[in-house]
Amino acid sequence: MGTPIRHFTAARADGQVFTVNIERNFQYNPYRDFVVCAHCDWSPSLLTMERITDMAGEHLASAHGADLGLAHHENESFRKGRLIVLPIVAVLLIALFVYLRS
């Protein structure tokens, strides 16, 4: 569907790890996220941001039996991009403010 921006992982008692991704399609709608299981065809309709963690955890536990150590982490490239873009935008806004004041 899109680019994975966040991952939810959990393990079963035998050590096998399962992942649910939050994917974003930047080409068509950059603010529409999809929840997709990397191991089966599960992809529910997205409700609210608070509900994503619950939905991912419930799916991993019920469908795959992975109920140990639910972890949530952001995609590294998405995180680095945000760390670079935010300071640049802040500097540009300050420069624009100084320019408009003079």
DSSP file with accessible surface (Angstrom, degrees, kcal/mol):
  #  RESIDUE AA STRUCTURE BP1 BP2  ACC     N-H-->O    O-->H-N    N-H-->O    O-->H-N    TCO  KAPPA ALPHA  PHI   PSI    X-CA   Y-CA   Z-CA
    1    1 A M              0   0  128      0, 0.0     2,-0.2     0, 0.0    35,-0.0   0.000 360.0 360.0 360.0 -46.2    0.0    0.0    0.0
    2    2 A G        -     0   0   27     23,-0.1    23,-0.3    24,-0.1    31,-0.0  -0.858 360.0 -42.1-164.0-159.4    2.7    2.5    0.9
    3    3 A T  E     -A   24   0A  71     21,-2.5    21,-2.4    -2,-0.2     2,-0.3  -0.736  55.5-119.4 -90.0 127.6    5.9    3.2    2.9
    4    4 A P  E     +A   23   0A  39      0, 0.0    19,-0.3     0, 0.0    74,-0.2  -0.501  36.9 169.2 -67.2 127.0    6.1    1.7    6.4
    5    5 A I  E     +     0   0A   1     17,-3.4    70,-2.9     1,-0.3     2,-0.3   0.617  65.0  22.5-111.1 -22.1    6.5    4.6    8.9
    6    6 A R  E     -AB  22  74A  41     16,-1.3    16,-2.4    68,-0.3     2,-0.4  -0.981  65.0-154.3-142.6 155.0    6.0    2.7   12.1
    7    7 A H  E     -AB  21  73A  37     66,-2.9    66,-2.3    -2,-0.3     2,-0.5  -0.991   4.8-162.7-132.4 138.6    6.2   -0.9   13.3
    8    8 A F  E     -AB  20  72A   2     12,-2.9    12,-2.8    -2,-0.4     2,-0.4  -0.989  20.4-176.6-115.3 125.1    4.6   -2.9   16.0
    9    9 A T  E     +AB  19  71A  29     62,-2.3    62,-3.0    -2,-0.5     2,-0.3  -0.939  10.3 168.7-124.9 148.4    6.3   -6.1   16.9
   10   10 A A  E     -A   18   0A   3      8,-1.9     8,-3.1    -2,-0.4     2,-0.3  -0.976  19.9-138.4-151.2 155.0    5.5   -8.9   19.3
   11   11 A A  E     -AB  17  68A  25     57,-2.5    57,-2.2    -2,-0.3    56,-0.4  -0.834   9.6-131.5-117.9 154.6    6.9  -12.4   19.9
   12   12 A R    >   -     0   0   76      4,-2.2     3,-1.7    -2,-0.3    54,-0.1  -0.434  40.0 -96.9 -89.6 174.3    5.4  -15.8   20.6
   13   13 A A  T 3  S+     0   0   96     52,-0.4    -1,-0.1     1,-0.3    53,-0.1   0.815 124.6  58.4 -63.6 -28.3    6.6  -18.1   23.4
   14   14 A D  T 3  S-     0   0  110      2,-0.1    -1,-0.3     1,-0.1    -3,-0.0   0.488 121.0-106.7 -82.5   0.0    8.7  -20.0   20.8
   15   15 A G  S <  S+     0   0   50     -3,-1.7     2,-0.3     1,-0.3    -2,-0.1   0.373  71.2 141.9  97.0  -6.7   10.6  -16.8   19.9
   16   16 A Q        -     0   0   88     -5,-0.1    -4,-2.2     1,-0.0     2,-0.4  -0.529  41.7-143.1 -72.4 133.4    9.0  -16.1   16.5
   17   17 A V  E     -A   11   0A  80     -2,-0.3     2,-0.3    -6,-0.2    -6,-0.2  -0.809  13.3-164.8-103.5 136.9    8.5  -12.4   15.9
   18   18 A F  E     -A   10   0A  11     -8,-3.1    -8,-1.9    -2,-0.4     2,-0.4  -0.898   6.1-154.0-119.7 150.5    5.5  -10.9   14.1
   19   19 A T  E     -A    9   0A  31     -2,-0.3    19,-2.4   -10,-0.2     2,-0.4  -0.970  13.1-167.0-131.4 138.7    5.1   -7.3   12.8
   20   20 A V  E     -AC   8  37A   0    -12,-2.8   -12,-2.9    -2,-0.4     2,-0.3  -0.993  22.0-156.0-117.9 127.3    2.2   -5.0   12.1
   21   21 A N  E     -AC   7  36A  22     15,-3.3    15,-2.9    -2,-0.4     2,-0.6  -0.799  15.1-143.8-104.5 147.3    3.2   -1.9   10.0
   22   22 A I  E     -AC   6  35A   0    -16,-2.4   -17,-3.4    -2,-0.3   -16,-1.3  -0.957  30.9-166.7-103.0 117.9    1.6    1.5    9.7
   23   23 A E  E     -AC   4  34A  23     11,-3.2    11,-2.8    -2,-0.6     2,-0.4  -0.847  12.2-162.0-112.2 146.5    2.0    2.5    6.1
   24   24 A R  E     -AC   3  33A  41    -21,-2.4   -21,-2.5    -2,-0.4     2,-0.9  -0.991  13.3-145.5-128.2 131.9    1.6    5.9    4.4
   25   25 A N     >  -     0   0   40      7,-0.9     4,-1.3     4,-0.4     7,-0.3  -0.827  16.8-177.6 -97.1 100.8    1.1    6.4    0.7
   26   26 A F  T  4 S+     0   0   96     -2,-0.9    -1,-0.2     1,-0.2   -24,-0.1   0.709  73.6  63.4 -72.9 -20.1    2.9    9.8    0.1
   27   27 A Q  T  4 S+     0   0  148      2,-0.2    -1,-0.2    -3,-0.1   -25,-0.0   0.928 117.9  16.5 -74.0 -44.3    2.0    9.9   -3.6
   28   28 A Y  T  4 S+     0   0  172      1,-0.2    -2,-0.1    -3,-0.2    -1,-0.1   0.875 139.8   4.0-100.5 -46.6   -1.8   10.1   -3.4
   29   29 A N    ><  -     0   0   83     -4,-1.3     3,-1.7     3,-0.1    -4,-0.4  -0.760  58.0-168.9-145.4  96.0   -2.8   11.1    0.2
   30   30 A P  T 3  S+     0   0   49      0, 0.0    -4,-0.1     0, 0.0    -1,-0.1   0.605  86.9  50.4 -68.5  -9.0    0.1   11.9    2.5
   31   31 A Y  T 3  S+     0   0  197     -6,-0.1     2,-0.6     2,-0.0    -5,-0.1   0.287  86.3  96.0-111.4  11.2   -2.1   12.0    5.6
   32   32 A R    <   -     0   0  107     -3,-1.7    -7,-0.9    -7,-0.3     2,-0.3  -0.899  56.1-167.9-104.9 115.3   -3.9    8.7    5.2
   33   33 A D  E     -C   24   0A  13     -2,-0.6     2,-0.4    -9,-0.2    -9,-0.2  -0.753   5.1-156.7-102.9 151.3   -2.3    5.8    7.1
   34   34 A F  E     -C   23   0A  49    -11,-2.8   -11,-3.2    -2,-0.3     2,-0.6  -0.969  11.5-139.7-125.8 141.0   -3.0    2.1    6.7
   35   35 A V  E     +C   22   0A   0      9,-0.6     2,-0.4    -2,-0.4   -13,-0.2  -0.902  30.8 174.8-100.3 123.4   -2.5   -0.7    9.3
   36   36 A V  E     -C   21   0A  27    -15,-2.9   -15,-3.3    -2,-0.6     2,-0.4  -0.995  28.6-134.4-136.6 131.4   -1.1   -3.8    7.6
   37   37 A C  E     -C   20   0A   4      5,-2.2   -17,-0.2    -2,-0.4     3,-0.2  -0.685  10.6-149.0 -81.7 134.3    0.1   -7.1    9.0
   38   38 A A  S    S+     0   0   58    -19,-2.4   -18,-0.1    -2,-0.4    -1,-0.1   0.575  94.2  45.4 -78.9  -7.2    3.4   -8.3    7.5
   39   39 A H  S    S+     0   0   87    -20,-0.4     2,-0.3     3,-0.1    -1,-0.2   0.564 119.9  15.9-115.1 -14.0    2.4  -11.9    7.9
   40   40 A C  S    S-     0   0   46     -3,-0.2    -3,-0.2     2,-0.2    -1,-0.1  -0.844  86.8 -91.4-146.0-176.0   -1.2  -12.2    6.7
   41   41 A D  S    S+     0   0  169     -2,-0.3     2,-0.3    -5,-0.1    -3,-0.1   0.173  70.7 138.3 -91.2  21.5   -3.7  -10.1    4.7
   42   42 A W        +     0   0   67      1,-0.0    -5,-2.2    -6,-0.0    -2,-0.2  -0.493  11.8 149.5 -72.1 123.7   -5.1   -8.3    7.8
   43   43 A S        -     0   0   46     -2,-0.3    -7,-0.2    -7,-0.2     3,-0.1  -0.608  22.9-169.1-154.4  90.2   -5.7   -4.6    7.0
   44   44 A P        -     0   0   37      0, 0.0    -9,-0.6     0, 0.0     2,-0.2  -0.246  36.1 -88.6 -77.8 167.9   -8.6   -3.0    9.0
   45   45 A S        -     0   0   87    -11,-0.1     2,-0.3     1,-0.1   -11,-0.1  -0.566  50.7-111.3 -72.4 139.9  -10.1    0.4    8.4
   46   46 A L        +     0   0   43     -2,-0.2     3,-0.1   -13,-0.2    -1,-0.1  -0.574  39.6 173.8 -79.2 131.6   -8.2    3.0   10.4
   47   47 A L        -     0   0  108      1,-0.4     2,-0.3    -2,-0.3    -1,-0.2   0.810  54.6 -25.2-101.2 -83.0  -10.1    4.6   13.2
   48   48 A T     >  -     0   0   76      1,-0.1     4,-0.9     0, 0.0     3,-0.5  -0.898  55.9-110.4-133.0 164.1   -8.1    6.9   15.5
   49   49 A M  H >> S+     0   0   92     -2,-0.3     4,-0.6     1,-0.2     3,-0.5   0.861 117.6  54.3 -64.2 -35.0   -4.5    7.2   16.4
   50   50 A E  H 3> S+     0   0  149      1,-0.2     4,-0.7     2,-0.1    -1,-0.2   0.821 106.3  53.6 -67.9 -28.0   -5.1    6.0   20.0
   51   51 A R  H 3> S+     0   0   88     -3,-0.5     4,-2.8     1,-0.2    -1,-0.2   0.699  89.3  77.2 -81.3 -19.8   -6.8    2.9   18.6
   52   52 A I  H <X S+     0   0    2     -4,-0.9     4,-2.8    -3,-0.5     5,-0.3   0.925  94.6  48.3 -59.9 -46.4   -3.9    1.8   16.4
   53   53 A T  H  X S+     0   0   64     -4,-0.6     4,-2.4    -3,-0.2    -1,-0.2   0.921 114.0  46.9 -61.3 -43.4   -1.8    0.5   19.3
   54   54 A D  H  X S+     0   0   86     -4,-0.7     4,-2.7     2,-0.2     5,-0.2   0.920 113.3  48.5 -64.1 -44.1   -4.7   -1.5   20.6
   55   55 A M  H  X S+     0   0   15     -4,-2.8     4,-2.3     2,-0.2    -2,-0.2   0.922 113.1  47.1 -63.7 -43.2   -5.6   -2.9   17.2
   56   56 A A  H  X S+     0   0    0     -4,-2.8     4,-2.5    -5,-0.2     5,-0.2   0.935 114.7  46.2 -65.1 -45.2   -2.1   -3.9   16.4
   57   57 A G  H  X S+     0   0   17     -4,-2.4     4,-2.2    -5,-0.3     5,-0.2   0.912 113.0  49.4 -63.6 -43.2   -1.6   -5.6   19.8
   58   58 A E  H  X S+     0   0  106     -4,-2.7     4,-2.8    -5,-0.2     5,-0.4   0.907 112.4  48.1 -63.4 -41.4   -5.0   -7.4   19.6
   59   59 A H  H  X>S+     0   0   14     -4,-2.3     4,-2.4    -5,-0.2     5,-0.8   0.943 111.8  48.3 -65.7 -47.1   -4.2   -8.7   16.1
   60   60 A L  H  X5S+     0   0    0     -4,-2.5     6,-2.5    -5,-0.2     4,-0.8   0.900 117.4  42.8 -61.5 -38.6   -0.8  -10.0   17.0
   61   61 A A  H  X5S+     0   0   40     -4,-2.2     4,-0.6     4,-0.3    -2,-0.2   0.924 122.4  35.7 -74.3 -43.8   -2.1  -11.7   20.1
   62   62 A S  H  <5S+     0   0  101     -4,-2.8    -3,-0.2    -5,-0.2    -2,-0.2   0.923 125.9  33.4 -81.0 -43.1   -5.2  -13.2   18.7
   63   63 A A  H  <5S+     0   0   59     -4,-2.4    -3,-0.2    -5,-0.4    -2,-0.1   0.848 135.4  20.6 -83.7 -34.2   -4.2  -14.1   15.1
   64   64 A H  H  <<S-     0   0   28     -5,-0.8    -3,-0.2    -4,-0.8    -2,-0.1   0.450  94.5-122.7-115.5  -6.0   -0.6  -15.1   15.7
   65   65 A G     <  +     0   0   36     -4,-0.6     2,-1.1    -6,-0.3   -52,-0.4   0.687  63.1 142.9  72.2  16.2   -0.4  -15.8   19.4
   66   66 A A        +     0   0    2     -6,-2.5   -54,-0.3     1,-0.2    -1,-0.2  -0.733   5.2 139.5 -93.9  94.2    2.3  -13.2   19.7
   67   67 A D        +     0   0  112     -2,-1.1     2,-0.5   -56,-0.4     3,-0.3   0.251  37.4 100.9-121.0  14.0    1.6  -11.6   23.1
   68   68 A L  E    S-B   11   0A  89    -57,-2.2   -57,-2.5     1,-0.2     0, 0.0  -0.866  91.2 -10.1-105.7 124.5    5.1  -11.2   24.5
   69   69 A G  E     -     0   0A  67     -2,-0.5     2,-0.3   -59,-0.2    -1,-0.2   0.926  68.2-156.6  64.2  55.2    6.9   -7.8   24.5
   70   70 A L  E     -     0   0A  81     -3,-0.3     2,-0.3   -60,-0.1   -60,-0.2  -0.453  19.3-174.2 -62.9 122.6    4.7   -5.6   22.2
   71   71 A A  E     -B    9   0A  42    -62,-3.0   -62,-2.3    -2,-0.3     2,-0.4  -0.933  16.5-159.2-124.2 149.5    7.1   -2.9   21.0
   72   72 A H  E     +B    8   0A  99     -2,-0.3     2,-0.3   -64,-0.2   -64,-0.2  -0.993  19.9 162.4-129.2 124.9    6.4    0.2   18.9
   73   73 A H  E     -B    7   0A  87    -66,-2.3   -66,-2.9    -2,-0.4     2,-0.2  -0.996  32.2-118.5-145.0 153.3    9.1    2.0   16.9
   74   74 A E  E     -B    6   0A  41     -2,-0.3   -68,-0.3   -68,-0.2     2,-0.2  -0.559  39.7 -95.2 -87.9 151.6    9.3    4.5   14.1
   75   75 A N     >  -     0   0   36    -70,-2.9     4,-2.3    -2,-0.2     5,-0.2  -0.442  34.5-132.6 -62.7 133.3   11.0    3.8   10.7
   76   76 A E  H  > S+     0   0   91      1,-0.2     4,-2.6     2,-0.2     5,-0.2   0.899 102.9  48.2 -61.1 -43.9   14.5    5.1   10.9
   77   77 A S  H  > S+     0   0   79      2,-0.2     4,-2.3     1,-0.2    -1,-0.2   0.891 111.6  50.5 -68.3 -35.3   14.5    7.1    7.6
   78   78 A F  H  > S+     0   0   47      2,-0.2     4,-1.9     1,-0.2    -2,-0.2   0.923 112.3  47.7 -66.3 -41.2   11.1    8.7    8.5
   79   79 A R  H  X S+     0   0   89     -4,-2.3     4,-2.1     2,-0.2    -2,-0.2   0.935 112.9  47.6 -65.9 -44.6   12.5    9.8   11.9
   80   80 A K  H  X S+     0   0  115     -4,-2.6     4,-1.5     1,-0.2    -1,-0.2   0.901 109.7  53.6 -64.7 -39.1   15.7   11.2   10.4
   81   81 A G  H  X S+     0   0   32     -4,-2.3     4,-2.7     1,-0.2     5,-0.2   0.908 109.3  48.0 -61.4 -41.6   13.8   13.0    7.7
   82   82 A R  H  X S+     0   0  100     -4,-1.9     4,-2.1     1,-0.2    -1,-0.2   0.892 108.7  54.1 -67.6 -37.0   11.6   14.7   10.4
   83   83 A L  H  < S+     0   0  101     -4,-2.1    -1,-0.2     1,-0.2    -2,-0.2   0.801 115.0  41.2 -67.4 -26.9   14.7   15.6   12.4
   84   84 A I  H  X S+     0   0  108     -4,-1.5     4,-1.3    -5,-0.2    -2,-0.2   0.888 115.6  47.5 -85.3 -42.8   16.2   17.3    9.4
   85   85 A V  H  X S+     0   0   80     -4,-2.7     4,-2.6    -5,-0.2     5,-0.2   0.896 103.8  59.8 -70.7 -40.7   13.1   19.0    8.0
   86   86 A L  H  X S+     0   0  105     -4,-2.1     4,-2.3     1,-0.2    -1,-0.2   0.922 106.8  44.6 -59.8 -47.2   11.8   20.6   11.2
   87   87 A P  H  > S+     0   0   71      0, 0.0     4,-2.5     0, 0.0    -1,-0.2   0.901 113.2  52.2 -64.9 -35.9   14.9   22.7   12.0
   88   88 A I  H  X S+     0   0   94     -4,-1.3     4,-2.4     2,-0.2    -2,-0.2   0.935 110.7  47.1 -64.3 -43.8   15.1   23.9    8.3
   89   89 A V  H  X S+     0   0   68     -4,-2.6     4,-2.5     1,-0.2    -1,-0.2   0.907 111.3  52.2 -64.1 -40.4   11.4   25.0    8.4
   90   90 A A  H  X S+     0   0   46     -4,-2.3     4,-2.3    -5,-0.2    -2,-0.2   0.930 110.4  47.4 -62.1 -44.5   12.0   26.8   11.7
   91   91 A V  H  X S+     0   0   99     -4,-2.5     4,-2.6     1,-0.2    -2,-0.2   0.918 112.1  50.3 -64.1 -41.6   15.0   28.7   10.3
   92   92 A L  H  X S+     0   0  112     -4,-2.4     4,-2.5     1,-0.2    -1,-0.2   0.900 110.3  49.8 -64.0 -40.4   13.0   29.6    7.2
   93   93 A L  H  X S+     0   0  107     -4,-2.5     4,-2.5     2,-0.2    -1,-0.2   0.905 111.6  48.2 -65.1 -40.5   10.1   30.8    9.2
   94   94 A I  H  X S+     0   0  111     -4,-2.3     4,-2.6     2,-0.2     5,-0.2   0.925 112.2  49.2 -64.4 -43.6   12.4   33.0   11.4
   95   95 A A  H  X S+     0   0   55     -4,-2.6     4,-2.5     1,-0.2    -2,-0.2   0.911 111.6  49.2 -63.2 -40.8   14.1   34.4    8.3
   96   96 A L  H  X S+     0   0   92     -4,-2.5     4,-2.5     2,-0.2    -2,-0.2   0.920 111.0  50.0 -64.4 -41.7   10.7   35.2    6.8
   97   97 A F  H  X S+     0   0  128     -4,-2.5     4,-1.8     2,-0.2    -2,-0.2   0.924 112.1  47.0 -62.4 -45.3    9.5   36.9   10.0
   98   98 A V  H  X S+     0   0   87     -4,-2.6     4,-1.2     1,-0.2    -2,-0.2   0.915 112.8  50.4 -63.4 -40.8   12.7   39.0   10.2
   99   99 A Y  H  < S+     0   0  170     -4,-2.5     3,-0.3     1,-0.2    -2,-0.2   0.911 111.4  47.2 -63.8 -43.3   12.4   39.9    6.5
  100  100 A L  H  < S+     0   0  121     -4,-2.5    -1,-0.2     1,-0.2    -2,-0.2   0.814 108.9  55.1 -71.0 -28.5    8.7   41.0    6.9
  101  101 A R  H  <        0   0  192     -4,-1.8    -1,-0.2    -5,-0.2    -2,-0.2   0.739 360.0 360.0 -75.0 -23.4    9.5   43.1   10.0
  102  102 A S     <        0   0  126     -4,-1.2    -3,-0.0    -3,-0.3    -4,-0.0  -0.219 360.0 360.0 -93.0 360.0   12.2   45.1    8.2
